[in-house]
């Protein structure tokens, strides 16, 4: 039995690709950015396996007739990273359905499709103390998607109603939620990318699930560099070594994956065009290093790629080499940092492609989370089937 899914706010497809690799068969992927839609369509047209035949819906998820899209089929999992434009929580509280906030739209799709599970990711900023009340409200709204806001109701008043529902014995569509703030580097991604991941299982699903444990650490990387294993395995001469500034430790983890390792086997991007045999791999000139804008060291995980380009603070979209020189990541190098496959093309110029990648979920992180979710959904299916099998002869007699 396949696990059927719907992807919301798909962007360039990081969460989508990771979910597909984990075994999710996507009925549709919705996205309102035309360039990101073209990225998915272009790869689907090229028959890239993870998106071959994908139904890409360009537009606002609030305008989609989901019953028509799914054809009435049961959806096992809804995934997506809803845009969330934080707003001031002081003074007059805004309406619960602020048009800039896509969490209400996400809850609405969950209400309509009633998936057995959902996986929603977002930025670390949601966990800031200034947004703690609103973050709690978001989680309640996802857990009780049927309890929609009333006309003109503020989000604080809606939150109070949700809290009463959450602490009552009423029945209805309800999800058990696990929320975790993770650093993608701790899961083998060559990038420090902190994301909030919210995983919900419908309350009739006996998932018995826990968030996947981290597998990599900085202490293990520091130890590998101190022992010399890292430098030897990656062919780094002594003059080019800048060790990670972290205390080494034998903690049972694998070493963080570095920029150098992520880009291994790639030629330097050419200044006259895309390197032969590579997609989206050309030199982007103009990188400069200055105080507070120093790029990502070659022998550490990259800083988090940003959706901006030249002006991003910290120079996150640049590599810093041991001699102090810097240059921008090519689109293909940035895709490697986000663990996208080399055969997956990014549509649009460097600026637009970097925006798509800067907004994406690392494919490897998505795969590791979704593999665990899919495993537990399949286990739930097996348990349900086992309980039903003794009833089958009786059902046949009755029919």
N, C-alpha and C positions, 0 to 999 in steps of 0.2 A: 504493500500500500504506500503510495507516494504521499509526501507531506506537501500540501498545496499552500502557497503563500501569496500575499499581496504586499508590494513595496510602496511606501509613501515617501514623497520628497526624496526621490532616488538619487538625484544629483548625478555625478559621474559614474556611480554604481559600486562604491566600495562595499557597503553593507549588502547590496544585491548580489555581488559576485561571491562574497564570503558565504552568504546564505545558500546560493546555488551550489557551491562547492561542498557545503554541508548536507546537501540532499534535498533542498527545498525546490519545488517546481512552481515557478511564479506564474500565476494567472495573469497578472498585470503589474506594471510599474508606472507610477504617476510622478510627474515632475513638471514644474511650470517654467523652468529656464530652457529656452530654445536650444542653447548651445549644449547643455547637458543631455537634452533629448536627442540631439543629433549624434552625440557621442554613443549613446546606447543604440540608436538605430543603425549607425555606421557599422558597429561591431556585430549587430544582429544580421545585417545584410552580408557581412563578410563571413557569416556562419561561425563566429567565435562560439565554442560549445556552450559556455555558461549563459549566453544570452540569445542563442540561436532560436528564432521564432518568438522572441519576447514581444508582448503587446505593450508598447510604450504609449502612454496617454499623456499628451501635453496639455496642461491646464491646471486650474485650481481644484484641489481634491474635494472642496466643498460643492463643486458643480457636477461631480461625477455621479452617474446613476449606477451604484455599485451592484445592484441586483442584475442589471443588464450585463455588466462587465463579467460577473462571475457565472451568469447563467443559472443561478440558483445552487451552484455547487458549494459544498461545505469548505470553508477556509480554515486551515489549521493554525496559521500564524500570520500576523500582521507585523511588519517591520518598518522602521523609518526614523529619520532624524528631523523632527519638525522645527522649522525656524522659530526662534523665540526672541523677540525684541524686548529686552527688559525695559520696564518703565518705572518711574518713581512711584513708590508705594505710600509715600506720605501725602498729606492733604486729602483732596477728594479722591476716593477710590474709583478706579475706572470700572466700566461694566465688565462682567465676567467674560464676555465674548469680544474682547478687544480685537479689532481686525488685524492687528500686527502679529498676534499670537496664534500659532497653529496647533497648540496643544488641544484646544477645544475641538478643532477639526479632526485631530487624531482620535480623540475620545468618541466623536460622532461616528467615524468609520468603524471603530471597534464595536460600538453599539449596534450598527447595522449588520456587520459581518459575523459578530459573535465568535471570533476565532478561539481555538483552545488555548492559544498563547499569543503574547505580543512581546516584541523587543524594541524599545525606544531608546535612542541615544541622543545626547546633547552635550553642550559645552560645560566645562568645569565651573564657569561663572554662576551657574544655577545654585551651587552649593555655598556661595558667599553668604555671610551672616545677614547682610542687608536683604537678601531674598529668601530667607529661611521660611517665612510664613507662606510666601507664594509657592515655593518649592513643595512644601507640604500640601498645599492646595492642588498643585498639578498631580501629585501622586494619588490623592484622594479621587480626583476626577477620573484618572485612568482606572482606578479600582472599581468605581461605580459609574460606568459610562452612561447608564440609563437615566441617571439623576441629572438632567440637563438644567441649565440656568434658566431663570424666568426673565421675561421682558424687563429690561432696565435694572436687573438685579446686579449689585456690585459683586466682585469676586469674593470679598470678605463675607458677605451675607450668604453667598452660594457655598463658601467653604464651611460655614456654620451648619448649613443643612446637610452637607456631605458628612461632617463629623457625627451628626446625630444618626444618620443612616449607618455609618461605619460602626457605631457602638450599639446598634440595635439588633434585634433578631429577625428583621424583615428579610424576605426572600427577594430574588431578582438576579439580574446579571451582575456578577461580582468576580473580581480577580484578586488572587493572592500575589502580592508584589515583593520583589527583591530588588533593592537599589544598591549600586556599587560605583564608587569613583575609582577609575583605574588609570594606570600609566601604560600605554601600549608597549613601551620598551620592556615591561615586566612580562610580556607575553611573546617576546621574540621579534617584535617589530623594531626596525632600526631607527627609531624616532621616539622622543619624549612627547607623547600626545595624551593629555589627560582628558578623559571623557566620562560623563555620567551615563551609566547604562541601567535601564529599568526593564526588568523582565517580569512579566505577569502571566500567571497560569489561571485559567478559568477555574472557579472553585469546585467544579465537579471533576476536575482532572487531578488524580492522585500522582502528582509529579515526583514528590520526594526529591526535590532538586536543590542543589547548592551552586553558587557561582563558581566557575572554574578557577582553580588556584593558579597563582602566578608561577611561571616556569624559569624566568631569567632574573638576574640581579646585577647591579653595579659592583657589588662586592666581589662577585665571581669574576667579572671582567677585570677589575683591579688586580685580583690574584693571578689571573692568566697573564696579564701584562708584567706583573712583578716577577713571576717565574720565567718569563720569556716565551711561553707557549704561543701567546697571541702574536708576538712579533715574528717568530719563526714561521708559523703557519701562514702568515700573510705577507711574508717576504719583505719586512720593513727594516731598513738599515738603521743603525744606531743614531745617526745624525738626524733621522726623520721621526724619531720617537717622541711623542708627547703623552706621557701616561695619564690616565684618568685620575683626577684628584678625588679619590675616595678610598676609604680604608679597605684593604683586601680581607677577604674572609672565605673560608671553606663552608659555605652555607647550604650545600646540596643543590644549588641552583645552577643553571647554565649561564654563561656570561652574556651580558647584553650584546646585541648585534650592533655593529658600528656602521658608520657611513662607508668606510673603506670596504667592509665586507659586503654591504648592500650593492655597491657599484662594481664589484669584482667582475672582470671579464668584459667590461665596457670600454670601448675606445673613447678618447677625449672627444667632446663635441666639436665638429668642424665649424669654421667661421664662414664657409661659403655655402653651406646647406646642410641638410640632414645627413648624418653619417651613413654610408652605404650599408644596407642590410638592417638598419634600425629605424623604428618608427619614432617620429617626434624628437629627434636627438640632434639639436644644433646649438651652437654657441649663442647665448644672449649677452651682448656686451653691456658695459656700464657699471659693473659691480665695484663698489668702493667700501673700504673699511675705515671706520672712524669710531670714536668712543661710543660705546653702547650699541654699535652696529657692526659686530665682528664675525657674524656667520657661524656655521656649525663645524666644530673640530672634526677632522677626518677620522680620528680613532675613538670616537664616542658615538652614541646614538644621536641622530640629528635633532636640532631644535624642532618644535612643531611647525610644519609648513603652515603658512598663513594664506588666506584668500587674497590678500593684497599682493603687490609685487615690489616695485622699487622702494616704496616708502615704509615697509613694515618695520616696526621697531625691533632692534636686535639682529637684523639681517638674517632672519630665519630661513630665507630662501636662497642663501649662499653657502658654499663650502669654504671652510678655512683650512688651508694646507699648512704643513709644519713650518714652511718658510715664511708664514705670515700672509701670503698672497690669498686673494679670494676671487671667486667667480660665482655667477648664478648657476643654480642647478638647471640643466636642460629639462624640458618637459619629461623626457623618458627617465632621467635620473630622479626627478621628483616622484614619478610613478613608481620607481623602484623603492624609494623611501616609504611610500605608502603601500608597498607590497603588491602593487598592481602587476598583472602579467605583462611581459614584453610585447605580446601580440595584441594587446588591448590598446587601440588607438584613442587618442584624446582629440576631440574636434575643436577647431578654432586656433587662433594665434596663441603665442606663449602666454600673454597676459590672461586670456580667457581660460586656457588650459590650466594654468596655475591656480586660477580662482576655483575651478572645479575640483582640483586635487586638494587645495587648501580647505575645502569644505567637506572633504570625504572622510569616511571611516576607513582606517587601514584594513585592507581585505583580510589579512591574516588574523587580526583581532576579531573581526566579524566571524570568520570561519570557526575560530576556537569557541566563541560563545554559542554560535548557532549549532555546532556539532553537539554540544551538551544539551541544548534545548530540544533538538530533533531526536536525540537518543531517548530522552525522557518522554517525549510525545509518542514515540514508537513503542516504548515500554507500556505506556498507558493504553495504547491501542491493543497490545497483546493481552493485557490483563482483562480489558473489556471483552475481547473475543473469547478468552478462556471462560469467562463467566457466562457468556451467551451460549456456548457450544452445547452444554447439557440440555438446553431448552429447545434446541433445533428440532429433534424428532417430535416433540410435543407440538411445536409451532406448525410443523408440516401436517400433523394429524388434524389440528384445528382448522388449518386452511383448506 
